[in-house]
Amino acid sequence: MAESPMLGVVASGAGGVEGLFDGLVRPALDAGWRVGVTLTPTAGRWFRDAGLVDEIEKATGLPLRVESRLPGEPKPHPPVDTYVVAPATANTVAKLALGFGDNQALTQVSEAIGIDGVEVVVFPCVNAAHVRHPAWPGHIAALRAAGVHLVDGEDVWPLTEPRSGEWHPIPWHAVLDAVNSTRP
Ligand SMILES: Cc1cc2nc3c(=O)[nH]c(=O)nc-3n(C[C@H](O)[C@H](O)[C@H](O)COP(=O)(O)O)c2cc1C
């Protein structure tokens, strides 16, 4: 029997990321993916502080990654078929579009964008001000041109103004649908 496809879940420091396990990790495991989770340093700090690391490691059977490995250490996660970056902050989207790899999460996904056969799904968890930044349209265009599947649009993630008090839950279902649509 063929091995289950491997999903690399990457998450950054956006509000709602605390729901990553119930929203994405558990449903992806239930849908038949193997899952390895990597967080940006910001999200890693939040998860450690909230005690959210153990349930992820127990369920996935893999270490939750934040730091890069030492050169002599084996790779902690198997090769990935699909990466999903959800939620992706404005910061992480910008750095991905420019190819930065200044943390482990970005190192993996920036490289994956250039690997044929590895799919990348990104949910930009941004507000109306982030989108008005003059560099934003270029970042999104670069990611689309590279074949990245973007989970966005008014029906999925209506943009709110910062400090408006308006708030939306992370659209985990739309993220999971996009992930499952890439299944090899
Ligand atoms: C409670 C909280 C919620 C945040 N939510 C968002 C968000 O939804 N989108 C975003 O782009 N930044 C958000 N930020 C700001 C990011 O955490 C910050 O820009 C950080 O440097 C991102 O780092 P990372 O992309 O490496 O995770 C939030 C910060 C805090 C403290």
The ligand as an SDF file (V2000), in Angstrom:
LIG
                    3D

 31 33  0  0  0  0  0  0  0  0999 V2000
   -2.2310   38.9750   19.5150 C   0  0  0  0  0  0  0  0  0  0  0  0
   -1.5690   39.2720   18.1880 C   0  0  0  0  0  0  0  0  0  0  0  0
   -2.2490   39.0100   17.0280 C   0  0  0  0  0  0  0  0  0  0  0  0
   -1.6350   39.2850   15.7950 C   0  0  0  0  0  0  0  0  0  0  0  0
   -2.3420   39.0110   14.6520 N   0  0  0  0  0  0  0  0  0  0  0  0
   -1.7760   39.2600   13.4560 C   0  0  0  0  0  0  0  0  0  0  0  0
   -2.4850   38.9440   12.2560 C   0  0  0  0  0  0  0  0  0  0  0  0
   -3.6230   38.4550   12.2750 O   0  0  0  0  0  0  0  0  0  0  0  0
   -1.8750   39.2080   11.0740 N   0  0  0  0  0  0  0  0  0  0  0  0
   -0.6090   39.7300   11.0080 C   0  0  0  0  0  0  0  0  0  0  0  0
   -0.1170   39.9390    9.9010 O   0  0  0  0  0  0  0  0  0  0  0  0
    0.0950   40.0340   12.1280 N   0  0  0  0  0  0  0  0  0  0  0  0
   -0.4520   39.7910   13.3520 C   0  0  0  0  0  0  0  0  0  0  0  0
    0.2600   40.0730   14.4960 N   0  0  0  0  0  0  0  0  0  0  0  0
    1.6190   40.6430   14.3890 C   0  0  0  0  0  0  0  0  0  0  0  0
    2.6700   39.5440   14.1870 C   0  0  0  0  0  0  0  0  0  0  0  0
    2.6670   38.6270   15.2660 O   0  0  0  0  0  0  0  0  0  0  0  0
    4.0720   40.1700   14.0440 C   0  0  0  0  0  0  0  0  0  0  0  0
    4.1330   40.9510   12.8500 O   0  0  0  0  0  0  0  0  0  0  0  0
    5.1820   39.1560   14.0450 C   0  0  0  0  0  0  0  0  0  0  0  0
    6.4360   39.8080   13.8970 O   0  0  0  0  0  0  0  0  0  0  0  0
    5.0070   38.1190   12.9490 C   0  0  0  0  0  0  0  0  0  0  0  0
    6.0900   37.2190   12.9460 O   0  0  0  0  0  0  0  0  0  0  0  0
    6.0310   35.8790   12.0960 P   0  0  0  0  0  0  0  0  0  0  0  0
    5.4700   36.2220   10.7480 O   0  0  0  0  0  0  0  0  0  0  0  0
    7.4500   35.4540   12.0110 O   0  0  0  0  0  0  0  0  0  0  0  0
    5.1910   34.9120   12.8750 O   0  0  0  0  0  0  0  0  0  0  0  0
   -0.3250   39.8150   15.7430 C   0  0  0  0  0  0  0  0  0  0  0  0
    0.3430   40.0850   16.9420 C   0  0  0  0  0  0  0  0  0  0  0  0
   -0.2610   39.8230   18.1460 C   0  0  0  0  0  0  0  0  0  0  0  0
    0.4900   40.1130   19.4210 C   0  0  0  0  0  0  0  0  0  0  0  0
  1  2  1  0
  2  3  1  0
  2 30  2  0
  3  4  2  0
  4  5  1  0
  4 28  1  0
  5  6  2  0
  6  7  1  0
  6 13  1  0
  7  8  2  0
  7  9  1  0
  9 10  1  0
 10 11  2  0
 10 12  1  0
 12 13  2  0
 13 14  1  0
 14 15  1  0
 14 28  1  0
 15 16  1  0
 16 17  1  0
 16 18  1  0
 18 19  1  0
 18 20  1  0
 20 21  1  0
 20 22  1  0
 22 23  1  0
 23 24  1  0
 24 25  2  0
 24 26  1  0
 24 27  1  0
 28 29  2  0
 29 30  1  0
 30 31  1  0
M  END
$$$$
